[in-house]
Every structure is written in structure tokens, then in C-alpha cells.
Amino acid sequence: MRFQNALLEIVCLTGLMAGLGVGMPAPACAQGGAPAKAAAAGPQHDHPDQGPHGGALIELGNEKYHAELLHDEKTQTISVYVLDGTAKQEVPIPAKFVRINIKRAGKGEQFQLKPSPQKQETAGKTARFVLKDQTLCDRLHAEGIDARLVVEIEGKSYSGRVVHSHDHAHPHP
């Protein structure tokens, strides 16, 4: 029995080392048959740094979806596009709004972006949500804020941190 346990440990360690070396998953081993996890391997992001409209990306649901945030300085308008996991294709959803929740100095504010259907979208669904609001634009510029986008997709709520850069993109019509 001790020989079998030692052999199992050697097989597991060998598999774990091979998995770490070439990115292969480690075998299910050790107590309970749970797969060993490679802590050194970080998350893999297989998407661009910007969205298809040139805006900042927001990760939703462990990269199941993304959103793209655009800030038009001239019109004081924030636009959000719901995107797929690759952050390349728009995902029209039947939501009545998406929210940006902002916390600053212990106080919270909530902003609702309304649907703004595009020509190619079917009735009742859109990937684009828009709000013209100087207060929201000012808050996104403020230091020390925690801003989160909240979106409901297929009956499930997703939330992602909004990291606003001062390099603003302008939405496409």
C-alpha cells in the first residue's frame, strides 16, 4: 500500500510539473481525486485591449462576457456596449437598462443607462446602452472612486469594475 501511495505521488508530481511546463492541465490525483491546480499559471486573456469601438473593456462573469465603455467629452455621454467573451462581437440583450454604481468616500450613487438600439438589431434587444449625464462623467473622472457596471444577461446578474482612463474614445453613430 505504501508503494502504491508513493507511486501515485510520483505520477501526480510528474504530471503537475509537465502541466506547469507546457500549460497542460495536471492530472486528477491525491486525496479525493481532485485535480491539482497550478497556482503559478495566471488567467489567460484571449481578447484585445480595447473594444471594437475603441473603448475601455470591462470583464463580466470571469470573461464570459465583456462590456465596452466609451465617454464622449463633447456631449457628456457615456455609452456601454455588451460584448461576448472574446470582446469582439456585440451581444444584444433585452434589458431595460444597465447600471453604473459608484462609491466614493462611503457614499453610493447609481446611474441607469438606457437602451439605444442600433439599425441592425431586432426589436426589444440591444447591445448599446447610453446616458447623457455630466454628473456621471464627472464622477468617472474623480479620484478615489469605485465604479462597477451591473448588467443582467439571460437572467443572471454580472458585475465588472469600471477602470476609466483619461484617453477618451468617441462612440460611433
Residue pairs with C-beta under 8 A, 6 or more apart in sequence:
8 29
8 30
9 30
11 27
11 29
12 26
12 27
12 29
12 30
12 36
15 26
15 27
15 29
15 36
16 26
16 27
16 36
16 38
18 24
19 25
19 26
19 27
19 36
19 38
20 26
20 38
20 40
20 41
23 41
25 35
26 35
26 36
26 37
26 38
27 35
27 36
28 34
28 35
28 36
29 35
29 36
30 36
43 63
45 63
46 86
47 57
47 63
47 66
47 85
47 86
47 87
47 88
48 57
48 87
48 88
49 57
50 56
50 57
50 68
50 169
51 57
51 66
51 68
51 70
51 81
51 83
51 87
52 68
52 81
52 83
52 87
52 88
52 89
52 90
53 68
53 70
53 79
53 81
53 169
53 171
53 172
54 70
54 169
54 170
55 68
55 69
55 70
55 71
55 79
55 81
55 169
55 171
56 68
56 69
56 70
56 162
56 163
56 164
56 165
56 169
57 66
57 67
57 68
57 83
57 87
58 66
58 67
58 68
58 69
58 80
58 149
58 160
58 161
58 162
58 163
59 66
59 160
59 161
60 66
60 67
60 149
60 151
60 153
60 158
60 159
60 160
61 153
61 156
61 158
63 85
64 85
64 158
65 82
65 83
65 84
65 85
65 91
65 151
65 153
65 158
66 83
66 84
66 85
66 87
66 160
67 80
67 81
67 82
67 83
67 98
67 149
67 151
67 160
68 80
68 81
68 83
68 87
69 78
69 79
69 80
69 149
69 162
69 164
70 78
70 79
70 80
70 81
70 168
70 169
70 170
70 171
71 77
71 78
71 137
71 140
71 164
71 168
71 169
72 78
72 79
72 168
72 170
72 171
73 137
73 168
74 170
75 132
76 132
76 133
76 134
76 137
77 130
77 131
77 132
77 133
77 137
77 171
78 100
78 111
78 113
78 130
78 131
78 132
78 133
78 136
78 137
78 140
79 113
79 116
79 128
79 129
79 130
79 171
80 98
80 100
80 113
80 128
80 129
80 130
80 149
81 90
81 127
81 128
81 129
82 90
82 91
82 92
82 93
82 98
82 127
82 129
82 151
82 153
83 89
83 90
83 91
83 127
84 90
84 91
90 127
90 128
91 127
91 153
92 121
92 122
92 125
92 126
92 127
93 125
93 126
93 127
93 151
93 152
93 153
93 154
94 124
94 125
95 115
95 129
95 151
95 152
95 153
96 114
96 115
97 112
97 113
97 114
97 115
97 129
98 112
98 113
98 129
98 149
98 150
98 151
99 110
99 111
99 112
99 113
99 149
99 150
99 151
100 110
100 111
100 113
100 136
100 147
100 148
100 149
100 150
100 162
101 108
101 109
101 110
101 111
101 147
101 148
101 150
102 108
102 109
102 110
102 111
102 136
102 139
102 140
102 145
102 146
102 147
102 148
103 145
103 146
103 147
104 139
104 142
104 144
104 145
104 146
105 144
109 135
109 139
111 131
111 133
111 135
111 136
112 131
113 129
113 130
113 131
114 129
114 130
114 131
115 126
115 128
115 129
116 126
116 128
116 129
116 130
117 123
117 125
117 126
117 128
118 126
118 127
118 128
121 127
130 171
139 145
139 147
140 147
140 162
140 164
141 164
141 166
146 161
147 161
147 162
147 164
148 159
148 160
148 161
148 162
149 159
149 160
149 162
150 157
150 158
150 159
151 157
151 158
151 159
152 158
